Amino acid sequence: MRLLPVLVLLLLAFSFVAACAKAPAQTQTEAERLREQSFIQDLIDENTQLRQENTQLSQVVLQNKLLLSSQNATIQEFLARLREGPRDLSSPAEHIPIGDVKVYGNEVIINASGLMPALVADTNSMDPFVDSSAKLLVMKPKDERDIHLGDIVGYTCDQCGGVVLHRVVALGRDADGPFYTLKGDNNPEPDPGKIRFDQIQTVLVGVIY
């Protein structure tokens, strides 16, 4: 009868020893699992970073391609213009024949009636042809036949409250008669509205720099 408690104690002791012997192995397995998870996470993070870098690189390549394409289009347009040659733009008509201009030493005589000196404000609208440092010679037009495409005229501008010196870029006619479209050489758009002959005060016939 006394052997039974001894056997029970021996079995309990054996189980305890076996459990202690297995514990380090389980701890090692858990550490290995954590190392594997850490390694896998590092691979995932590295792959994510490589994808981001690849996306950024692709965007840079695309931007460079677009830039090169735009530059190539600009170059092709420039070469096409060179092949076409300079555009034929409308220049001011002749208002004073060369024979009416005489130069005698320090004196210049212009045989034309109604000539007047004029200056312009520093608005830059007619740069580089006319700026505030230029001295102008103008004359009053007699009728509509004195206004030609390409002429530079001074007209009364209701919106500006003064006289504006701009170039005639188009001629037209409507129910009210002839009208003119004017534009500053350095302005991106024409002046608003239709300019009538009675608004035109002067025609530019000479520039002294």
C-alpha positions in Angstrom: 0.0 0.0 0.0 2.9 2.4 0.6 4.3 1.9 -2.9 1.3 3.7 -4.6 2.1 7.2 -3.2 5.8 6.7 -4.1 4.9 5.8 -7.7 2.6 8.8 -7.9 5.4 11.1 -6.6 7.8 9.6 -9.1 5.4 10.2 -12.0 4.8 13.8 -11.0 8.5 14.4 -10.7 9.1 12.8 -14.1 6.4 15.0 -15.7 7.9 18.1 -14.2 11.4 17.3 -15.5 10.0 16.5 -18.9 8.1 19.8 -18.9 11.2 21.7 -17.9 13.2 20.0 -20.6 10.7 21.0 -23.3 10.4 24.7 -22.2 13.6 25.9 -23.8 12.7 24.2 -27.1 9.4 26.0 -27.2 11.0 29.3 -26.3 13.6 28.8 -29.1 10.8 28.0 -31.6 8.9 31.2 -30.6 12.1 33.3 -31.1 12.7 31.8 -34.5 9.1 32.5 -35.5 9.5 36.2 -34.4 12.8 36.4 -36.4 11.0 35.0 -39.4 8.2 37.5 -39.1 10.6 40.4 -38.7 12.5 39.2 -41.8 9.3 38.9 -43.8 8.2 42.4 -42.7 11.6 43.8 -43.7 11.2 42.3 -47.2 7.7 43.8 -47.5 9.0 47.2 -46.4 11.8 47.0 -48.9 9.5 45.9 -51.7 7.1 48.8 -50.8 10.0 51.3 -50.9 11.3 49.9 -54.2 7.8 50.3 -55.7 7.6 53.9 -54.5 11.0 54.7 -56.0 10.0 52.9 -59.3 6.8 55.0 -59.4 8.7 58.2 -58.8 11.3 57.2 -61.5 8.5 56.5 -64.0 7.0 59.9 -63.3 10.4 61.6 -63.9 10.8 59.7 -67.1 7.3 60.7 -68.3 8.0 64.3 -67.5 11.2 64.2 -69.4 9.5 62.6 -72.4 6.8 65.3 -72.3 9.5 68.1 -72.0 11.5 66.6 -74.9 8.3 66.3 -77.0 7.4 69.9 -76.3 10.9 71.1 -77.1 10.9 69.1 -80.3 7.6 70.6 -81.4 8.9 74.1 -80.7 12.1 73.4 -82.7 10.0 71.9 -85.6 7.8 75.0 -85.6 10.8 77.3 -85.6 12.4 75.4 -88.5 9.1 75.5 -90.4 9.0 79.3 -90.0 12.6 79.5 -91.2 11.6 77.5 -94.3 8.6 79.8 -94.9 10.7 82.9 -94.5 9.6 86.2 -92.8 5.9 87.0 -92.7 4.7 89.9 -94.9 3.3 92.4 -92.4 1.5 95.6 -93.4 3.7 98.6 -93.0 2.6 102.2 -92.9 1.7 103.8 -96.2 3.8 106.5 -97.8 2.4 109.9 -96.6 5.4 112.1 -97.6 7.3 111.3 -100.8 11.1 111.2 -100.4 11.4 114.1 -102.8 9.7 116.3 -100.3 12.4 115.7 -97.7 15.5 117.9 -98.1 18.6 117.8 -95.9 20.9 120.8 -95.8 23.8 120.3 -93.4 22.3 120.8 -90.0 18.8 121.5 -91.4 16.0 119.2 -92.5 13.1 120.6 -94.6 10.0 118.5 -95.1 7.7 119.9 -97.7 4.4 118.8 -96.1 1.5 120.8 -94.7 0.0 120.2 -91.3 3.1 118.5 -89.7 3.1 118.6 -85.9 5.5 117.3 -83.2 4.2 114.8 -80.7 5.3 112.7 -77.7 3.9 109.5 -76.3 3.3 108.3 -72.7 5.4 105.5 -71.3 2.8 102.7 -71.7 5.0 100.3 -73.6 2.1 99.3 -75.9 4.1 100.2 -79.0 7.5 98.9 -77.9 10.0 98.5 -79.4 9.0 100.7 -82.3 7.9 103.8 -80.3 8.6 104.5 -76.7 8.4 107.6 -74.5 11.9 108.7 -75.6 10.9 109.0 -79.3 10.0 112.3 -80.9 7.2 112.0 -83.4 6.0 113.8 -86.4 2.3 113.5 -87.1 -0.2 115.0 -89.4 -4.0 115.2 -89.4 -5.7 113.0 -92.0 -8.0 114.8 -94.5 -10.4 111.9 -95.1 -10.8 108.2 -94.9 -8.5 107.7 -97.8 -5.5 108.9 -95.7 -5.9 105.8 -93.4 -4.3 102.6 -94.6 -3.7 99.1 -93.2 -0.5 99.3 -91.2 -0.6 103.0 -90.5 0.0 104.1 -86.9 -2.6 106.6 -85.8 -3.6 108.6 -82.7 -7.3 108.2 -81.9 -9.6 109.4 -79.2 -10.2 106.5 -76.8 -13.4 106.9 -74.8 -12.4 104.2 -72.3 -8.9 105.7 -71.7 -10.0 109.3 -71.6 -7.2 110.4 -74.0 -5.5 109.8 -77.3 -4.0 106.4 -78.0 -1.3 105.8 -80.6 -1.8 102.3 -82.1 -1.5 100.5 -85.4 -4.3 99.8 -87.9 -4.5 96.0 -88.1 -7.8 95.6 -90.0 -10.2 97.6 -92.1 -14.0 97.1 -92.1 -17.3 98.6 -93.1 -20.8 98.2 -91.6 -24.1 100.1 -91.7 -22.5 103.1 -90.1 -19.6 103.3 -92.6 -15.9 102.4 -92.4 -14.3 101.4 -89.2 -10.8 100.4 -88.1 -9.4 97.8 -85.8 -6.3 99.0 -83.9 -3.7 97.3 -81.8 -0.6 98.1 -79.9 2.4 96.3 -81.4 3.3 95.1 -77.9 -0.2 94.2 -76.8 -1.6 90.7 -77.0 -5.0 91.7 -78.2 -6.6 94.4 -80.4 -8.2 97.5 -78.8 -11.9 97.0 -78.0 -14.6 98.3 -80.2 -14.7 99.7 -83.8 -12.8 102.9 -84.3 -14.4 105.5 -86.6 -12.7 108.1 -88.8 -13.9 111.0 -86.7 -12.0 109.5 -83.7 -8.7 109.5 -85.5 -6.8 112.7 -84.7 -3.4 112.1 -86.3 -1.3 109.8 -88.5 2.3 109.1 -87.6 4.6 110.0 -90.5 8.0 110.2 -88.8 10.0 109.1 -85.7 13.1 110.7 -84.4 15.1 108.6 -81.8 
